[in-house]
Amino acid sequence: MKQRYLSLDVLRGLTIFGMVFSAIIPYGVLPAWMYHIQNPPPTHELNMSVPGMSWVDLVFPIFIFCMGAAIPLAGKKRTGQILERFVMLWAFSYLYVFMLFTDIQSIWAQLLTLAGFAALFPLYMVLDKGISPQRKRTIRLIGVIATLAVCVAGHFIFSEVISVQRRGIIIFLLAFLYLFGSLIWKFTAGKPYIRVAIFAVILAFTIISQQLGWPASTYANPNIRWWFNLEYIYFLLLLLPATFVGDSLKKRIDEGQTDLFVEMKPLQKIFSLMASIYFLPLICFLLHVSRSGVSLIGDIDGILSAICTIAIFLNLAWMVPQYKKQFLMIAALLTAGLILEPLTGGIKKVPCTISYCFITCAISMMLLFIIDYICHLTSRNAFVWIFSGAGKNPLMSYIAYSSLIVPIMNITGLTVVYQMCRPAAHPWIGVLTSAITVLLTMSAVAWFSAKKIFWKA
């Protein structure tokens, strides 16, 4: 049975909120830091020569971190179970795309989209353990037939293309990361040095392949890029460190130590809180300097900031032994990321650079620590309820806006009201409207979670 860690669920929920929110904010009219830094407004054309990060560029790697940290919590699975979950994730990346018809101006298209959302329940919903295996197979078969029926109806009625090229790239990528990460963790559980050795091999492969230009040549071939991308391997540089965090979380849960702040002395709590407060401007510094295209350690300000940051986390590891391993990993990843940043052409999401993986992994770890602190203060407020509920149900959270909320708004006419609340002359009002809409979507998913209705690959 999968063990849950509240702070990880909250962080995952926040990440999914960021994914959906960044996809629906007003297009082309906001400052560049409100979009992927390599897709600047107003045209949003991809420019891979631009280094840097925006907050949007942090969302996906933080989700990868959450996936990696959750692998040990799920427990050791048989290879067949891992392959089965990979196939289900891979299939999900296609199914929700094939069953999305909200761009078509027809009430029947909206109803068919809702039917597609409903069809995913028997296929992906976690079934009660008391249900017999035969009945479970029947329910899954109903899900398969229902989803295929919706896909076929969309193809013949609305001329929707069914192609291997049409898939949700994020879920598609996560499926492969789950496969590789889970298999590596399975065969190195209890053998951390072997996992470190595998990490070193992946790092060496990343350096060599990027120097030889393999990512560009692979991506340029349409017969290969639809199913294989070297980033499946590169992002393991982020996911594998997260599995070590997951090992630590599992140990805490097994020992009943889910709130380590209880064991801290007042001075430790104060120092930890000060570091957390310092961490927010640190993120702003990383984003600001990397956006400018200037090397983070190529000037005296960057060098001093890097040294101060690393020193703080080393001190935290000494001052707060409860989180010693986490803070040492943050210091190590930041050090390596800042050193490699000017050597790899800057921090870039496309193509994924080593410094991008290391620094975003360090940021993810610190955010988990901050959320630990928030949950220590209170675990019963609306913020925790909404985002932990959404984080427990990531597949549903990811598509609930496009496959549930949007067709409902189109059918009821609320889309007109929604568009009126997004005036072109005042794009920041549109940002607020988008945030409220996604927050309501996350609340709906949290309600499903509260009713013990979960989707799981």
BELLIN-V999654 format. One record per residue. RES is the residue in one letter. SS is DSSP state (~ for helix, > for strand, _ for the rest). PSI is psi in whole degrees, 0 to 359 (NA if undefined). D_CENTER is the distance of its C-alpha to the mean C-alpha in Angstrom with 1 decimal. Layout:
<<RES:SS:PSI:D_CENTER> <RES:SS:PSI:D_CENTER>>
This chain:
<<M:_:136:22.5> <K:_:130:18.9> <Q:_:147:19.1> <R:_:143:17.0> <Y:_:113:16.3> <L:~:313:16.2> <S:~:324:14.5> <L:~:321:11.4> <D:~:318:11.4> <V:~:314:11.9> <L:~:319:9.1> <R:~:319:6.6> <G:~:318:8.9> <L:~:322:9.0> <T:~:317:5.5> <I:~:322:6.4> <F:~:313:9.7> <G:~:322:8.9> <M:~:311:7.7> <V:~:316:10.9> <F:~:314:13.0> <S:~:338:12.7> <A:~:344:13.8> <I:~:2:16.9> <I:_:159:18.3> <P:_:139:21.8> <Y:_:127:21.9> <G:_:3:23.7> <V:_:354:25.4> <L:_:167:23.2> <P:_:158:23.2> <A:~:330:21.3> <W:~:355:18.9> <M:~:2:17.5> <Y:_:174:16.3> <H:_:131:14.8> <I:_:335:17.6> <Q:_:4:18.7> <N:_:66:19.1> <P:_:154:21.6> <P:_:161:23.6> <P:_:345:25.8> <T:_:335:25.4> <H:_:30:21.8> <E:_:141:23.0> <L:_:129:21.0> <N:_:96:22.7> <M:_:350:21.5> <S:_:348:24.3> <V:_:120:22.7> <P:_:162:21.0> <G:_:174:18.8> <M:_:150:15.6> <S:_:177:15.1> <W:~:331:12.7> <V:~:325:11.0> <D:~:350:10.6> <L:~:339:8.8> <V:~:308:5.8> <F:~:313:4.2> <P:~:328:5.8> <I:~:324:5.0> <F:~:320:1.9> <I:~:319:4.9> <F:~:314:7.1> <C:~:320:6.7> <M:~:314:7.5> <G:~:318:10.2> <A:~:333:11.6> <A:~:341:11.9> <I:~:311:13.9> <P:~:329:17.0> <L:~:333:16.9> <A:_:347:17.3> <G:_:167:20.5> <K:_:123:22.1> <K:_:155:22.2> <R:_:154:24.7> <T:~:322:23.9> <G:~:322:24.8> <Q:~:320:22.2> <I:~:316:19.4> <L:~:322:20.8> <E:~:316:21.1> <R:~:323:17.5> <F:~:313:16.5> <V:~:319:19.1> <M:~:320:17.8> <L:~:316:14.2> <W:~:315:16.0> <A:~:321:18.4> <F:~:323:15.9> <S:~:335:14.5> <Y:~:316:18.2> <L:~:313:19.5> <Y:~:334:17.6> <V:~:316:18.5> <F:~:339:22.1> <M:_:23:22.5> <L:_:113:21.5> <F:_:24:24.8> <T:_:343:24.3> <D:_:348:25.6> <I:_:129:28.9> <Q:_:74:31.5> <S:_:136:32.7> <I:~:330:32.5> <W:~:327:32.6> <A:~:321:29.4> <Q:~:318:27.6> <L:~:323:29.2> <L:~:326:28.1> <T:~:317:24.5> <L:~:323:24.8> <A:~:322:26.6> <G:~:319:23.7> <F:~:316:21.3> <A:~:324:24.0> <A:~:337:24.5> <L:~:342:21.1> <F:~:304:22.2> <P:~:337:24.8> <L:~:323:22.7> <Y:~:351:19.5> <M:>:140:20.7> <V:_:121:21.3> <L:_:149:25.1> <D:_:142:27.4> <K:_:337:28.8> <G:_:349:32.3> <I:_:135:32.0> <S:_:151:34.0> <P:~:322:32.5> <Q:~:319:34.6> <R:~:324:33.4> <K:~:316:29.8> <R:~:323:30.5> <T:~:317:32.3> <I:~:317:29.4> <R:~:322:27.0> <L:~:321:29.7> <I:~:319:29.9> <G:~:317:26.2> <V:~:312:26.7> <I:~:317:29.8> <A:~:315:28.4> <T:~:318:25.3> <L:~:323:27.7> <A:~:318:30.2> <V:~:317:27.9> <C:~:315:26.8> <V:~:318:30.5> <A:~:316:31.6> <G:~:324:29.2> <H:~:314:30.4> <F:~:331:34.1> <I:~:317:34.2> <F:~:11:31.8> <S:_:32:31.9> <E:_:133:28.1> <V:_:131:27.6> <I:_:111:26.3> <S:_:151:25.3> <V:_:340:23.1> <Q:_:341:22.0> <R:_:99:20.5> <R:_:161:17.1> <G:_:107:13.6> <I:~:328:12.5> <I:~:310:8.7> <I:~:322:9.6> <F:~:313:12.5> <L:~:318:10.9> <L:~:327:8.7> <A:~:314:12.1> <F:~:322:13.9> <L:~:320:11.6> <Y:~:315:12.1> <L:~:306:15.8> <F:~:316:16.5> <G:~:318:14.7> <S:~:319:16.4> <L:~:318:19.7> <I:~:315:19.8> <W:~:319:19.1> <K:~:315:21.6> <F:~:359:24.3> <T:~:7:23.8> <A:_:126:23.4> <G:_:1:26.1> <K:_:66:26.6> <P:~:329:24.4> <Y:~:328:26.7> <I:~:321:26.2> <R:~:321:22.4> <V:~:320:23.1> <A:~:318:25.5> <I:~:319:23.0> <F:~:317:20.6> <A:~:321:23.7> <V:~:317:24.5> <I:~:320:21.1> <L:~:315:21.5> <A:~:318:25.0> <F:~:319:24.1> <T:~:314:21.5> <I:~:312:24.2> <I:~:312:26.9> <S:~:324:25.1> <Q:~:324:23.9> <Q:~:328:27.5> <L:_:356:28.9> <G:_:25:26.8> <W:~:321:25.4> <P:~:316:22.1> <A:~:318:24.2> <S:~:325:26.7> <T:~:315:24.3> <Y:~:333:22.4> <A:_:346:25.8> <N:_:108:26.9> <P:~:338:25.8> <N:~:346:27.0> <I:~:318:24.4> <R:~:340:21.4> <W:_:338:20.7> <W:_:342:20.0> <F:_:138:19.6> <N:_:134:17.9> <L:_:343:18.4> <E:~:339:14.9> <Y:~:324:14.2> <I:~:317:16.4> <Y:~:318:15.5> <F:_:350:11.9> <L:~:339:13.6> <L:~:341:14.9> <L:~:319:11.6> <L:~:321:11.0> <L:~:316:14.6> <P:~:327:15.1> <A:~:330:12.4> <T:~:330:14.7> <F:~:321:17.5> <V:~:319:15.9> <G:~:320:15.4> <D:~:318:19.1> <S:~:318:20.0> <L:~:318:18.4> <K:~:319:20.1> <K:~:320:23.3> <R:~:314:23.1> <I:~:316:22.8> <D:~:327:25.6> <E:_:3:27.7> <G:_:26:27.0> <Q:_:61:25.7> <T:_:347:22.5> <D:_:88:23.9> <L:~:344:25.0> <F:~:336:26.0> <V:~:327:28.9> <E:~:352:30.4> <M:_:147:30.2> <K:_:160:33.3> <P:~:319:33.6> <L:~:322:33.6> <Q:~:318:30.4> <K:~:318:28.7> <I:~:314:30.1> <F:~:320:29.1> <S:~:318:25.5> <L:~:319:25.4> <M:~:320:26.9> <A:~:322:24.3> <S:~:318:21.5> <I:~:320:23.4> <Y:~:330:23.9> <F:~:328:20.3> <L:~:309:19.6> <P:~:335:22.2> <L:~:315:21.1> <I:~:316:17.8> <C:~:321:20.0> <F:~:313:22.3> <L:~:316:19.8> <L:~:317:18.5> <H:~:310:22.2> <V:~:320:23.8> <S:~:329:21.3> <R:~:327:21.7> <S:_:350:25.4> <G:_:8:25.3> <V:_:140:27.1> <S:_:136:26.4> <L:_:330:24.9> <I:_:21:27.7> <G:_:2:30.2> <D:_:167:32.1> <I:~:324:33.5> <D:~:317:31.2> <G:~:319:28.1> <I:~:313:29.9> <L:~:318:31.0> <S:~:318:27.6> <A:~:316:26.0> <I:~:316:28.8> <C:~:317:28.6> <T:~:311:24.9> <I:~:321:25.3> <A:~:321:28.5> <I:~:316:26.9> <F:~:328:24.3> <L:~:321:27.2> <N:~:322:29.2> <L:~:319:26.5> <A:~:327:26.5> <W:~:320:30.3> <M:~:327:30.5> <V:_:82:27.9> <P:~:338:28.3> <Q:~:330:26.0> <Y:~:24:23.0> <K:~:309:24.9> <K:~:320:22.8> <Q:~:315:19.6> <F:~:326:21.4> <L:~:321:23.1> <M:~:321:19.9> <I:~:314:18.7> <A:~:317:22.2> <A:~:316:22.2> <L:~:320:18.9> <L:~:317:19.9> <T:~:310:23.4> <A:~:319:22.4> <G:~:319:19.9> <L:~:326:22.6> <I:~:318:25.3> <L:~:342:23.6> <E:~:309:22.5> <P:~:341:25.9> <L:~:342:26.6> <T:~:17:23.7> <G:_:19:24.3> <G:_:174:22.0> <I:_:120:18.3> <K:_:138:16.9> <K:_:325:13.8> <V:_:114:16.3> <P:_:150:17.8> <C:_:123:15.3> <T:_:160:17.5> <I:~:318:17.8> <S:~:325:18.0> <Y:~:315:14.6> <C:~:315:13.0> <F:~:313:15.3> <I:~:319:15.1> <T:~:329:11.4> <C:~:318:11.5> <A:~:318:14.5> <I:~:319:13.0> <S:~:317:10.2> <M:~:318:13.3> <M:~:323:15.3> <L:~:322:13.1> <L:~:321:13.1> <F:~:317:16.9> <I:~:319:17.3> <I:~:326:15.8> <D:~:316:18.1> <Y:~:318:20.9> <I:~:316:20.2> <C:~:333:20.2> <H:~:321:23.3> <L:~:317:25.0> <T:_:134:24.2> <S:_:12:22.1> <R:_:10:24.0> <N:_:172:23.2> <A:~:324:21.7> <F:~:309:18.6> <V:~:320:17.7> <W:~:314:18.9> <I:~:308:16.8> <F:~:330:13.4> <S:~:322:14.1> <G:~:317:15.4> <A:~:323:12.5> <G:~:334:10.2> <K:_:344:12.8> <N:_:59:12.7> <P:~:322:9.2> <L:~:315:11.2> <M:~:318:13.7> <S:~:321:11.6> <Y:~:325:9.9> <I:~:358:13.5> <A:~:322:15.7> <Y:~:308:16.3> <S:~:326:17.4> <S:~:348:19.1> <L:~:305:20.6> <I:~:313:21.0> <V:~:310:22.0> <P:~:326:24.7> <I:~:317:26.0> <M:~:321:26.4> <N:~:320:28.1> <I:~:318:30.4> <T:~:349:31.4> <G:_:2:31.8> <L:~:343:29.3> <T:~:324:27.7> <V:~:316:30.9> <V:~:318:30.4> <Y:~:315:26.8> <Q:~:327:28.0> <M:~:333:30.8> <C:_:9:28.4> <R:_:62:26.9> <P:_:136:30.0> <A:_:328:29.9> <A:_:344:32.0> <H:_:75:29.7> <P:~:333:26.1> <W:~:335:24.9> <I:~:323:26.2> <G:~:323:23.9> <V:~:315:20.9> <L:~:317:22.1> <T:~:317:22.7> <S:~:316:19.2> <A:~:317:17.8> <I:~:318:20.3> <T:~:316:19.6> <V:~:323:15.9> <L:~:319:16.9> <L:~:323:19.5> <T:~:314:17.1> <M:~:324:14.9> <S:~:321:18.4> <A:~:317:19.5> <V:~:321:16.7> <A:~:325:17.5> <W:~:316:21.1> <F:~:317:20.4> <S:~:319:18.8> <A:~:331:21.9> <K:_:10:24.0> <K:_:34:22.4> <I:_:107:21.2> <F:_:147:18.0> <W:>:140:16.5> <K:_:133:15.8> <A:_:NA:15.8>>
